[in-house]
Amino acid sequence: MELKERPYRSNLREIFLKGFNVMYIAEPLVSFDAEQPSAAVMTAMTACDFDLVGIRKNGRIAGYVRRDQMGGGPCGDSMREFRPAEVVLDTTPLLKVIPPLARGETLFVSILFSVGAVITPWDLQKPAVRMAVFGVVTLLEMGIARMIRNFFPEQTWMRRLSENRLRKAELLLNERQRRNEPADLLDCLQFGDKSDLVAKSRDMRELFGLDSKSQAEKVFSNLGVLRDNLAHGQYLQPRHLETIANIADVLEKSLGSLDPFGDNLRFRLQPER
């Protein structure tokens, strides 16, 4: 009988790549009829601290107006129509919208063929973003470990690390063994050690779309800082959001190639010795 991959294995990857969609962070778009006086709409926006609101025409939200662009007369006179690039579907994966949000853009969510929600850069601070990004980074790290085992059989990767880094890994391995925890030496490497092995390998860099060792070192260094900040629940600063934006494509593409589970890797390259 053919053995198939356990459902939870593939589903776990799908949860973080597709299961977290934009509706986990979107907010309902408050809207007003286009005939409403601008002064009344402005008063409501100021009271609720809204930067923008939707404008309804014939019962549907047809566009929006920003508070700092509100003119006189009916609020519909100041309406801006939605541009295609500003609108995403309610099923859009969360990772897809992180780059534009991190650049300061505002996005509108189409629900049942009509805009009904909005996402702003501030929404990147919400727990769902932290959960999705940290989950993907964790899966990435697991995939990197399997990649290293494939490229460096019989622990030949040890030659590429300093004695100090190996000593720290051995101390951690001894402690885990004392606690009867299943682990090998590779499991006890820090994220920086594993990513350094990837950065030094041209073939492994290519799997991530990284052109040079210096580029790989920069990407993984930023990724490590982001990982630590997410793990400790710290406020995501603009530089952290920039890191998420810069690595979003790398994360998504690499997880499409790296399977952290199962017996079969999704790539077949000659091991490095």
C-alpha positions in Angstrom: 0.0 0.0 0.0 1.4 3.4 -1.0 2.2 5.6 2.0 1.0 9.2 1.7 2.2 12.3 3.5 0.3 12.7 6.7 -2.4 15.4 6.2 -1.2 17.6 9.0 2.2 17.9 7.4 1.1 19.5 4.2 -1.8 21.3 5.9 0.6 23.0 8.3 2.5 24.6 5.5 -0.8 25.7 3.9 -2.0 27.3 7.1 0.8 29.8 7.1 1.0 30.4 3.4 -2.8 30.6 2.6 -4.7 30.0 5.8 -3.9 33.5 7.2 -5.8 35.8 4.8 -6.3 39.5 4.8 -9.6 39.3 6.7 -7.6 38.5 9.9 -6.4 42.1 10.0 -9.0 44.0 7.9 -11.5 46.5 9.5 -15.0 47.3 8.2 -14.9 50.4 5.9 -17.2 52.9 7.4 -19.0 54.7 4.6 -21.4 57.6 3.9 -23.8 58.4 1.1 -22.3 60.7 -1.5 -25.0 63.3 -0.9 -24.0 63.8 2.8 -22.6 67.3 3.5 -18.8 67.3 3.8 -18.9 69.2 7.1 -21.0 66.5 8.7 -18.8 63.7 7.4 -15.7 65.6 8.5 -17.1 65.9 12.0 -17.8 62.2 12.2 -14.3 61.3 10.9 -12.6 63.6 13.4 -14.6 62.2 16.3 -13.7 58.6 15.4 -10.1 59.5 14.3 -10.7 58.1 10.8 -8.2 59.1 8.1 -10.6 58.0 5.4 -14.1 56.7 4.8 -15.9 55.0 2.0 -18.4 56.9 -0.2 -21.6 55.1 -1.3 -23.4 55.6 -4.6 -26.6 53.7 -5.3 -26.1 51.7 -2.1 -22.6 50.5 -2.9 -19.2 51.8 -1.9 -17.9 53.4 -5.0 -14.8 55.1 -3.7 -13.3 56.8 -0.7 -12.3 60.2 0.6 -9.4 61.1 2.9 -9.9 63.5 5.7 -7.2 65.9 4.6 -8.7 66.0 1.1 -12.3 66.7 2.0 -13.7 69.7 0.2 -17.0 71.6 0.6 -20.4 70.6 -0.6 -21.4 67.0 -0.8 -18.7 64.5 0.3 -19.1 62.7 -2.9 -17.5 65.6 -4.7 -14.2 64.7 -3.1 -14.4 61.0 -3.8 -11.5 59.1 -5.3 -12.4 55.9 -7.2 -10.6 52.7 -6.2 -7.6 51.9 -8.3 -7.2 48.2 -9.2 -3.8 48.1 -7.4 -5.6 49.3 -4.2 -8.1 46.5 -4.0 -7.5 42.9 -2.9 -9.8 39.9 -2.5 -10.9 38.8 0.9 -9.2 35.4 0.2 -5.8 37.1 -0.5 -3.0 35.5 1.7 -1.7 37.8 4.4 1.9 37.5 3.2 0.9 39.0 -0.2 -0.2 42.3 1.4 2.7 42.8 3.8 5.0 44.5 1.3 2.6 47.3 0.2 1.4 47.8 3.8 5.0 48.1 5.0 5.6 50.7 2.3 2.8 52.8 3.9 0.1 52.0 1.4 -3.6 51.5 2.3 -5.5 48.6 0.7 -9.2 47.9 0.3 -10.8 44.5 0.6 -13.4 43.2 -1.9 -16.0 41.0 -0.3 -18.6 39.4 -2.6 -17.6 41.7 -5.5 -17.9 44.9 -3.5 -15.4 46.8 -1.3 -16.3 46.4 2.3 -13.1 46.6 4.4 -9.9 48.4 4.7 -6.3 47.5 5.7 -3.8 50.2 6.8 -0.1 49.9 7.8 -1.1 50.0 11.5 -2.8 46.6 11.0 0.6 45.0 10.6 0.9 45.2 14.4 -2.0 42.8 14.9 -1.4 39.3 16.4 -2.3 37.5 13.2 0.6 39.1 11.3 3.0 38.1 14.1 1.6 34.5 14.1 1.8 34.2 10.3 5.3 35.6 9.9 6.8 33.7 12.9 5.1 30.5 11.7 6.5 30.8 8.2 10.0 31.7 9.6 9.8 28.6 11.8 8.9 26.4 8.9 11.7 28.0 6.9 14.2 27.2 9.6 13.1 23.6 9.6 13.4 23.4 5.8 16.9 24.8 6.1 17.9 22.1 8.5 16.7 19.4 6.1 18.5 21.1 3.2 21.7 21.1 5.2 21.4 17.4 5.9 20.9 16.7 2.2 23.8 18.9 1.0 26.2 17.8 3.8 25.7 14.1 4.5 27.5 12.5 7.5 27.7 16.0 9.2 30.3 17.3 6.8 28.9 20.7 7.4 30.9 20.8 10.7 34.0 21.7 8.7 32.3 25.0 7.7 31.7 26.3 11.3 34.2 27.6 13.8 35.3 25.6 16.8 33.5 28.1 19.1 30.1 27.7 17.3 30.5 23.9 17.3 31.4 23.9 21.0 28.2 25.8 21.9 26.1 23.4 19.8 27.8 20.4 21.6 27.1 21.9 25.0 23.4 22.3 24.1 23.3 18.8 22.7 24.7 17.4 25.9 22.1 19.3 27.9 19.2 18.0 25.7 20.5 14.5 25.9 20.6 14.8 29.7 16.9 15.7 29.6 16.2 12.8 27.3 15.2 15.1 24.5 15.6 13.7 20.9 18.1 15.8 19.1 21.3 15.7 17.0 24.1 18.3 16.7 22.4 20.1 13.7 19.3 20.6 15.8 21.4 22.4 18.4 22.8 25.0 16.0 21.5 28.6 16.3 19.5 30.1 13.4 22.6 32.2 12.5 24.7 29.1 12.2 22.3 27.4 9.8 21.8 30.5 7.7 25.6 31.0 7.5 25.9 27.5 6.0 23.3 28.5 3.4 25.0 31.8 2.7 28.3 30.0 2.0 26.8 27.5 -0.5 26.1 28.8 -4.0 23.6 26.0 -4.8 21.7 26.5 -1.6 21.6 30.3 -2.1 20.1 29.7 -5.6 17.1 27.9 -3.9 16.3 31.2 -2.2 16.9 33.4 -5.2 19.9 35.0 -3.5 22.7 36.0 -5.9 25.7 36.4 -3.6 27.0 35.5 -0.2 26.8 39.1 1.0 23.2 39.4 -0.1 22.3 36.1 1.7 24.1 37.2 4.9 22.1 40.5 4.9 18.8 38.8 4.3 19.3 36.1 7.0 20.7 38.6 9.4 17.6 40.8 9.1 15.5 37.6 9.3 17.1 36.6 12.5 16.5 40.0 14.1 12.9 39.9 13.0 12.5 36.3 14.4 13.8 37.4 17.8 11.5 40.4 17.9 8.5 38.4 17.0 9.4 35.7 19.6 9.6 38.3 22.4 6.4 40.1 21.4 8.2 43.5 20.8 6.6 46.3 18.9 7.4 46.1 15.2 9.4 49.1 14.2 9.5 50.5 10.7 12.8 48.7 10.1 11.1 45.4 11.1 8.3 46.0 8.7 10.8 46.8 6.0 12.5 43.5 6.7 9.1 41.6 6.4 8.5 43.4 3.1 11.9 42.6 1.7 11.8 38.9 2.6 8.1 38.2 2.0 8.8 36.9 -1.5 11.8 34.9 -0.3 9.7 33.2 2.4 6.9 32.3 0.1 9.1 31.1 -2.7 11.4 29.1 -0.5 8.6 27.4 1.3 7.2 26.3 -2.0 10.5 24.4 -2.6 11.4 23.3 0.9 9.3 20.7 2.6 10.2 20.6 6.3 8.5 17.3 6.6 8.3 13.9 4.9 11.0 11.8 3.3 11.2 13.5 0.0 12.9 16.8 -0.6 11.4 18.9 -3.4 14.8 19.5 -4.9 17.5 17.2 -6.2 21.0 18.7 -6.2 24.4 17.1 -5.7 25.5 17.2 -2.1 28.5 19.4 -1.2 31.4 17.8 0.5 
